[in-house]
């Protein structure tokens, strides 16, 4: 029997880099808040059984209104996010309890996620314990080396093997819980946190391979003011198509 699949929308950010007074996930793009676009993708995905939303403290009531107004029946919990990405993920994992399930952790500010990616992630979790969504790097990437008057180009990396990480990042619940339990037991984790959930698994459960699923150039993360315009244009192009 297949495990239940839970989409976790990580919406705990405050939008400082976008320069707005409210969390960026509540900004409207193409007639809906960014959060609602992400909610709709998971709500419509046949593979998803349940949705949990991690929201910036002080805004959970606003999310509850969005969920009720939009009729998002799969949303079972709205939980206050933590002070960091790691803490928000851990709060979500605790909210899910201990019963094994497939967990898809998604940045709520990636509102252009394609249903195809969700389907492939859920399918991949049938045979893998950890899955990451990624796309090839179109840029040359190098390591900057310190110099007397600044920095110089150091090692040039092979672009053919480089990938840019996206979300969702997906795991068996037992795997990602154990990785975080080990992380929070490590005194050095607070001063040297991982930037995402795959980073936690890679560091604390290195024996668990992280399978890759192809992402999409459209699956952008709204981080800076210009990203709002780009997202608006991409939604417009999709509607015209």
N, C-alpha and C positions, 0 to 999 in steps of 0.2 A: 504494500500500500504506500502511495506517495505521501511525503510529509506535507503538512500545510505550508503554504508560502506566504510570508508576511513582508509587506513593503513598509519600510521605515523611512519616513521623510524627515531628514535632519534640517530643521528650519530655525535653529537657535541663534543665528547671526543677528547683528544689530545694524548692518548696512553702513558702517562708517566710511568705507572706501567709495561707496556710491554717493556719499555726501547728503543723505536724507535724514529727516527727523524720525522716521519710523523704520522698522525692519524692512529690508529690501524685498523680502518674500511677500510683503503686503502691498507692494507697488503694483499698479495696474499696467499690464502690457496686453495689447490686442483685446481689450474689453474684459479682461479677468485679472485678478491678482496672480502674481507669479506662482504663489503657493497653489492656487486653484488649478492652474494649468497642470502642475505636477500631480495634484490629487486626481485629476480627471484621467490621466494616463494610467495610473495604477488602478483606479476604480473600474476602468473599462477593460483592463487586462484579465482575460479569462483565467490565467494561471495564478492570479493573486487572490488569496482567500481573506486577507485581513490587512488593514492599514493602521499604523501607529504614527502619530505626528509628534515630533519633538519641537517645541516652540519657545521662542524667546520669553523669559519670565515677564509677566505682566500683560501678555497678549494671548493667553490661552482662551479667554472668553471670546475674543475676536475670531479665533480659529473655529470655535464651537459654532458661532453664528454662520460662518462660511460653510461649514459641514452641513448644518441643518438646512440652510437656504439652498445649497446645491444638491441635497439628497445623496450625499456620499455615504452609502449604507455600509461600506466595508470598514469605515473608520471605527475602531473599537476603543482607542485610547488617545487622549491628547495630554502630553506630559511636558512639564517645564524642562527646557534644556539646561545644560550646565555652563560653566564658565569657559569651557574649551570643547573642541570637537570630541576628544577622548571621553570627557565626562558626560557629554550628551549621548554618545553611543552607549556608554555604560548604563545610563539611566534607562535607555530604551531596552537594553538586554535584560535588565532587572524587571522591567514592566512586563516582559514576555514570559517570565516564569522559567521553569526548568524543563518543560516538555519539549522534546526535540522538534525542530521545525527548520525550514529554510528561511533565511533572513536576507533581504535585499536592502542594503543601506544606501539611500540615495540623497544627494544634495538637493533640497527642495528648490534651490535657485538654478537648477538645470531644467527649465520648464519645457524644453524641446526634445525630451527623451522619446525615442521611437519605440512603439510597441514591440517591434522585432527584437530589440535588445532585451527587453524583459523576458520574452519567450525563450531566447537563447540562453539567458542566465539560468532560468528555472530548469531548462533541459540539462544544462551543464552540471547543475547541482545533483542530478540523479547519479552521476558517476564521479564527481569531484567534491572535495570538502571546502574548497575556497575558490572563488572566481572573481576576476577583475575585468572591467571593461576598459579597453585601451585602443588608441589609434596610432598609426605610425607618425613619427616626427617628420614634418616637412622642412624643418630648419636644421642647419648644422649646429651642433652643440659641442662646446668645448669647456674644459676646466680652466678657470681663471687662476693665474699664479701671481703671488705678490711680487712687487718690484719696488725699487727705491722711491719712485715717483708715482706709484699707483699700482696698476695691474697690467699684466701682459697675458697673451694667449699661451696657455700651457698645453695639456694633452688634448688632442682633437679626437672626439669620440666617433665611432662608426655609426653613422645615421641609420644604416640598414637594420641594426638590431635595437634601435631606440624606440620607445613607445611613450606616448603621453597618456597618463592615467585619467580616467573619467569615473563616473558612477552610473549605475549602482555597483557597489562592491558587495559580494554575496558570499554567505557562509552557512554551514550547518551551525545551528545555535550553540551546540556544545563546543565547537571549535573556537568560535569567536569569544565565547564566555571564558574559556580557559586561557586564551591569549591575553585577555584583559585582566584576568585574575593574576596572572604572572606579571603583567606590566605594573599593576598597582602595588604588587609586593616588592617591586624593584625600587630602591631608594633613588636611583638615578633617573627614573622615568619622568618625574616631574620637571627636572631641569633639562632633560633631553627627550621631549615627547615625540612620538611619531606624528607625521603630518596627516595620515589617514589610517583607515582600519586595516588595509592590507599591510601597511608598514608595521603595525602592531603584531600581526600574524608572522610576518617575515622575521621580525626580531626575536619573538618569544616562542614561536613554533616553527623553526626553520625546516623541520622535517616534513611540513605540510606543503605540498606544491600548490601554487596559486595559478589555476588555469586561466587562460586569456580568452575573452570573447570580443569580437570586433565591435568597436564603438562607432561613432559618427561625428563628422565635422559639425553637424548641426547641434550636437549635444553640448552646447556651450554653457559655461557657468557665468551667471550675471554677477560680476564683481565690481566693475568700474562703470561710471556714468555712460560711457559709449556703448557698453554691453546692452543697456536698455534699448537703445536705438537699433542695434543689430538684431536683438530678439524680436522687436516689433516688425522689422523688415522681413525676418525669416517666417514669422507667423503669416504675414501678408502674402508672401510668395507661396506658402503652403496652401493658403485659402484659394488663391488664384489658380493653383495647379489642380 
